């Protein structure tokens, strides 16, 4: 099965995250956890889609509730491991790659603090 287009997957994750946050009245961490369930197949796939899902969710947590990143150590570890795999970065257009790199960097920097 081919990887989903970057912005299609990114938008689906962001929309689900914020819809869950609003409609369920969840905290940031709860909404991210729910999205990890909703996008389990993609997040656990170990490839490009996992890199996208984890980077989007963890950068949202890092932006809105950085202290909650402590609850996502396994996912942060997976994100950082995926970011080191050259195969996960192949096929992205320049703009997609820049956005993805920014999400990975931001989540990683906030988690290190």
Buried (B, 14 or more C-beta within 10 A) or exposed (E): EEBBBBEEBBEBBBEBBEEBBEEEEBBBBBBBBBBBEBBEEBBEBBBBBBBBBBBBBBBBBBEBBBEBBEBBEEBBEBBBEBBEEEEBBEEBEEEBBEBBBEBBEBBBEBBEE
